[in-house]
Amino acid sequence: MYAGKEDREKLEIVFPELMKQIHSLSQTGLTVDDKQFELEFIFCSDWKFLALLLGLKNANSIWFCPWCLCSKEYRQALNLKWHEYLRTWGEDCICLDCARPDVKCQDPSHGRNPYCTPLLTAPFTPSSCVLDNFHGELRTSEIMEKGLFNIVDQNNLSEKLEDMCKDASMSYLILFYIQSLT
């Protein structure tokens, strides 16, 4: 557990030592009362801290995902096989645009800061890192809400929803919220 401020410069001092200790424990295990235990490490944090450790840019950048190379423009493309475009930490990766001969990839670094080496290293891999539930739910609900309002706009449903809210005696605040977003 790291209790300091999320500052890359300070983490570059503290985190490598922490990673050495974790790597050593993952290799040798832990002995307690003459019993040997193998350890498996799972890294859990919010998106901002994980991105900071990996040297990625902000969550609102084009290449926001620590696990795959889904760019912002393809975020709604749920039919694509994103497992074919995995982000490999600290190595060159291939995105959807890199794989297409008719398109030139605009950012071959895929949002990675070329001056930052990843601080989160072995034994951690993308499959052993998870976002905490709270931040994942916030992000998911934001995307779903935006999609819902796009559907309302595309189908001209604002007035119908407003009438339904009035019929159900919903408060003016909710009506105002629906009106302000559509």
Order of alpha helices (4+ residues) and beta strands (2+ residues): alpha-beta-beta-beta-alpha-alpha-beta-alpha-alpha-alpha
